[in-house]
């Protein structure tokens, strides 16, 4: 399956029905990462849980259970990023594929830096600056 670079977030959710109205709830963590804004309108695509990956792909993606979306970065990966924002604790914030956040301590807005990803979580990563002269 081809996934667009315009994808802002990917998560699992249950479809609920209340009085003839159907709802899919967006996890708070997806809004907190800055990819989504309340009050905005988004296109939604639904993918069946029954869809399976080819066997060779399943074997190579053993980092996390297949029910969770895979982060677009891995620990130890080197990335060139631009700091777009400053987080609540003063760390630089860069966004990569699908709006995935990389937190870069000590970086300032507008800086373009080379980072090594040191920690990966489902909705964000931490990167350490290894070259500020990018």
C-alpha positions, 0 to 999 in steps of 0.5 A: 500500500502506498502512503502519501507524504501528506499523511499527518498521523496514523493510529488505531481507533474504534468506530462507535455508534451513538443514536445513529451517528458514528464517531472515530476518536483521535487520540490526544497524543496526535493533537499534542504533537502539533500535526492536527488542530481542533476546529480544522477539517481533515480528510480521513481514510479508513484501512481495514484491520484484516489487511495483511502485509507480505510475509517478508515485510512482516519479518523485517518489521519486528521493532513494534507490534504490527497494530501500531504505526511505525515511526519514520525514524530509527535509533542511530539514524542520521537526519538533516532537519530544520527546527520549526518551533520550540517546545514547552521545555525550550527544546527545538522541534523538527517535523519529518514525514507525516508530521512526526516530531523530533525533539532537539535539545539546545536547538533554536528556531530556523536552525538547520542541523544534522542530528543523530536519533537517540530515542524513538517513541511511537509519536516522537523521537529525540535527536542529538545535534552532531553538526550545527553547520549544515 
